[in-house]
Amino acid sequence: MKEPRIIVALDFSSAEKALNLATQLNPELCRLKVGKELFTVAGPKLVKQLTREGFDIFLDLKFHDIPNTVAKACKAAADLGVWMMNVHALGGKKMLLAAREAVPPGTARLIAVTLLTSMNQDDLNDVGLQGEPEQIVLRLAKLTQNCGLDGVVCSALEVSSLRQQLNTGFNLVTPGIRLEEDSLDDQKRVATPSTAIKNGADYLVIGRPITQAQDPLLALQQLNQSITM
């Protein structure tokens, strides 16, 4: 059995809704992402419960603070038994190195967010970041790799370029995945599952196409089939 490459985003406002969805899925076919909203309302207890149900958990809290604070937060996340966690690459080299030291290689996977997939050129101009999104993402991804982290979160549109320029084994985790018939919602830099995988993504973060499906397990099975064809 190949490892699951789909990470289902549990973007819910209550533990009850998240657990209800989890009972409809198969931990052999996917992993689960717990983000800021769900973690704020349900906390570590839910993460531990989902782990006991057999799911690998990606804790998506994008830690971004002074190095010591981020290191302690990463250590706490690792102690929860999560499979993967993330920090924000814009926290800089000292913060990234502190996070890596707190979560040694071979424990939980530690990745960094480059740019949020909701951001476009106008957004970058507003905050004073110089260059096009692809240039900034590559710069931050190389910094993340040089600090010894396990990968980055990046848009599917940047995967192909990053895969060519970063080490083999450096994980590329891609949100903003939509089926061709889906609306873009609040994402701007998106791609379909098969395109993202062909471009070199290791893991796909998928929310609404599964969580809002009439039959979430069937949707998950179909998505898995689409990326292995």
C-alpha positions as CSV (number, residue, x, y, z in Angstrom):
1,M,0.0,0.0,0.0
2,K,1.5,3.3,-1.1
3,E,1.5,6.1,1.5
4,P,-1.4,8.5,1.2
5,R,-0.6,11.6,-0.8
6,I,-3.9,13.4,-0.1
7,I,-4.3,15.5,3.0
8,V,-7.9,16.3,3.8
9,A,-8.4,19.8,5.2
10,L,-10.7,19.7,8.2
11,D,-11.8,23.3,7.9
12,F,-14.6,23.0,10.4
13,S,-15.8,25.2,13.3
14,S,-16.3,22.3,15.7
15,A,-14.8,19.0,16.8
16,E,-18.1,17.3,16.2
17,K,-18.1,18.2,12.5
18,A,-14.5,17.2,12.1
19,L,-15.0,13.8,13.8
20,N,-18.1,13.2,11.8
21,L,-16.2,13.7,8.5
22,A,-13.2,11.6,9.8
23,T,-15.5,8.6,10.5
24,Q,-16.5,8.7,6.8
25,L,-12.8,8.5,5.6
26,N,-10.1,5.8,5.6
27,P,-6.7,6.6,7.2
28,E,-5.1,4.3,4.6
29,L,-6.3,6.7,1.9
30,C,-5.6,10.1,3.3
31,R,-4.1,12.2,6.1
32,L,-5.9,15.0,7.9
33,K,-5.1,18.7,8.3
34,V,-6.0,20.6,11.4
35,G,-5.8,24.3,10.9
36,K,-6.2,27.5,13.0
37,E,-10.0,27.6,13.3
38,L,-10.4,23.9,14.3
39,F,-7.4,23.9,16.6
40,T,-8.6,27.1,18.3
41,V,-12.1,25.6,19.1
42,A,-11.0,22.0,19.7
43,G,-7.4,22.0,20.7
44,P,-4.9,19.2,21.4
45,K,-7.6,16.9,22.5
46,L,-9.0,16.6,19.0
47,V,-5.6,16.0,17.5
48,K,-5.0,13.2,19.9
49,Q,-8.4,11.7,19.2
50,L,-7.9,11.8,15.4
51,T,-4.4,10.2,15.9
52,R,-6.0,7.4,17.9
53,E,-8.4,6.8,15.0
54,G,-5.3,6.0,12.9
55,F,-4.9,9.2,11.0
56,D,-1.6,11.1,10.4
57,I,-2.2,14.7,11.3
58,F,-0.7,17.8,9.6
59,L,-0.9,20.6,12.2
60,D,-1.3,23.7,10.0
61,L,-0.7,26.6,12.5
62,K,2.1,28.4,10.5
63,F,4.1,29.3,13.6
64,H,5.7,32.7,13.1
65,D,7.3,34.4,16.1
66,I,10.6,34.9,17.8
67,P,12.9,31.8,17.5
68,N,12.5,30.7,21.1
69,T,8.7,30.9,21.0
70,V,8.5,29.0,17.7
71,A,10.9,26.3,19.0
72,K,8.7,25.7,22.0
73,A,5.6,25.6,20.0
74,C,7.1,23.1,17.5
75,K,8.3,20.9,20.4
76,A,4.7,21.0,21.9
77,A,3.3,20.0,18.5
78,A,5.8,17.1,18.2
79,D,4.8,15.9,21.6
80,L,1.2,15.7,20.4
81,G,2.3,13.0,18.0
82,V,1.5,14.9,14.8
83,W,2.9,13.6,11.5
84,M,3.7,17.1,10.1
85,M,3.7,20.7,11.2
86,N,4.6,24.0,9.6
87,V,6.2,27.3,10.4
88,H,6.3,30.5,8.2
89,A,9.5,30.9,6.2
90,L,9.2,34.7,6.5
91,G,10.2,34.2,10.1
92,G,13.7,34.1,8.9
93,K,16.8,31.9,9.2
94,K,17.2,32.0,13.0
95,M,13.6,31.0,13.5
96,L,13.8,28.2,11.0
97,L,17.0,26.8,12.6
98,A,15.4,27.0,16.1
99,A,12.4,25.1,14.9
100,R,14.6,22.4,13.3
101,E,16.6,22.1,16.5
102,A,13.4,21.6,18.5
103,V,12.1,19.0,16.1
104,P,15.0,16.9,15.0
105,P,15.0,15.1,11.6
106,G,13.3,11.8,11.8
107,T,10.6,12.9,14.2
108,A,7.6,14.9,13.0
109,R,8.1,16.4,9.5
110,L,8.8,20.1,9.7
111,I,7.9,22.3,6.7
112,A,7.5,26.0,6.0
113,V,4.9,28.1,4.3
114,T,6.4,30.3,1.5
115,L,3.6,32.5,0.3
116,L,-0.1,31.9,1.0
117,T,-1.9,30.7,-2.1
118,S,-4.4,33.6,-1.6
119,M,-1.7,36.1,-2.4
120,N,-1.1,37.6,-5.8
121,Q,1.2,40.3,-7.2
122,D,-1.0,43.1,-5.9
123,D,-0.8,41.7,-2.4
124,L,2.9,41.4,-2.5
125,N,3.2,45.0,-3.6
126,D,1.0,46.1,-0.7
127,V,3.3,44.5,1.9
128,G,6.5,45.6,0.1
129,L,7.9,42.3,-1.0
130,Q,10.0,42.7,-4.1
131,G,9.7,40.4,-7.1
132,E,7.1,38.1,-8.6
133,P,5.4,35.4,-6.5
134,E,7.5,32.6,-8.1
135,Q,10.8,34.5,-7.3
136,I,9.9,35.0,-3.7
137,V,8.6,31.4,-3.3
138,L,11.9,30.1,-4.7
139,R,14.0,32.3,-2.4
140,L,12.1,31.3,0.7
141,A,12.1,27.6,-0.3
142,K,15.9,27.6,-0.7
143,L,16.2,29.3,2.7
144,T,14.0,26.6,4.2
145,Q,16.0,23.8,2.6
146,N,19.3,25.4,3.7
147,C,18.0,25.4,7.3
148,G,17.4,21.7,7.1
149,L,13.6,21.6,7.1
150,D,11.7,18.8,5.3
151,G,9.8,20.8,2.8
152,V,7.6,23.7,1.9
153,V,4.0,24.6,1.3
154,C,3.7,26.1,-2.1
155,S,1.2,26.7,-4.9
156,A,0.8,24.0,-7.6
157,L,1.8,26.6,-10.1
158,E,5.3,26.8,-8.5
159,V,5.8,23.1,-8.0
160,S,7.5,22.3,-11.3
161,S,10.1,25.1,-10.9
162,L,10.8,24.2,-7.3
163,R,11.1,20.5,-8.0
164,Q,13.8,21.2,-10.6
165,Q,15.8,23.4,-8.2
166,L,15.5,21.8,-4.8
167,N,16.9,18.5,-3.5
168,T,15.2,15.2,-4.1
169,G,13.3,14.3,-1.0
170,F,12.5,17.9,-0.1
171,N,8.7,17.7,0.3
172,L,6.4,19.9,-1.7
173,V,3.0,20.2,-0.1
174,T,0.4,21.9,-2.3
175,P,-2.8,23.5,-1.2
176,G,-5.2,25.3,-3.6
177,I,-6.2,22.1,-5.2
178,R,-9.5,22.3,-7.1
179,L,-11.4,20.0,-9.4
180,E,-11.9,21.5,-12.9
181,E,-15.6,22.1,-12.2
182,D,-15.0,23.8,-8.8
183,S,-15.1,27.5,-8.1
184,L,-11.8,29.1,-6.9
185,D,-13.4,30.4,-3.7
186,D,-10.6,32.5,-2.0
187,Q,-7.7,30.8,-3.7
188,K,-5.9,32.5,-6.6
189,R,-2.9,30.3,-7.4
190,V,-4.5,26.8,-7.9
191,A,-4.3,23.6,-10.0
192,T,-6.1,20.3,-10.5
193,P,-4.8,17.2,-8.5
194,S,-3.4,15.4,-11.5
195,T,-1.6,18.6,-12.7
196,A,-0.1,19.2,-9.3
197,I,1.2,15.6,-9.0
198,K,2.6,15.6,-12.6
199,N,4.4,18.9,-11.8
200,G,6.2,17.3,-8.8
201,A,4.0,17.8,-5.7
202,D,4.4,15.2,-3.0
203,Y,1.2,15.9,-1.0
204,L,-2.0,17.6,-1.9
205,V,-4.1,19.5,0.6
206,I,-7.8,19.2,-0.5
207,G,-10.7,20.5,1.4
208,R,-14.1,21.3,-0.2
209,P,-14.0,18.7,-3.0
210,I,-14.0,16.0,-0.3
211,T,-15.5,17.7,2.8
212,Q,-18.5,19.0,0.9
213,A,-19.1,15.9,-1.3
214,Q,-22.3,14.0,-0.9
215,D,-20.1,10.9,-0.4
216,P,-16.7,12.0,1.0
217,L,-15.1,8.6,0.9
218,L,-16.1,8.1,-2.8
219,A,-14.7,11.6,-3.6
220,L,-11.5,10.6,-1.9
221,Q,-11.2,7.3,-3.7
222,Q,-11.8,9.1,-7.1
223,L,-9.2,11.7,-6.3
224,N,-6.7,9.1,-5.4
225,Q,-7.4,7.3,-8.7
226,S,-7.0,10.5,-10.6
227,I,-3.5,11.1,-9.3
228,T,-2.3,7.5,-9.9
229,M,-3.5,7.2,-13.5
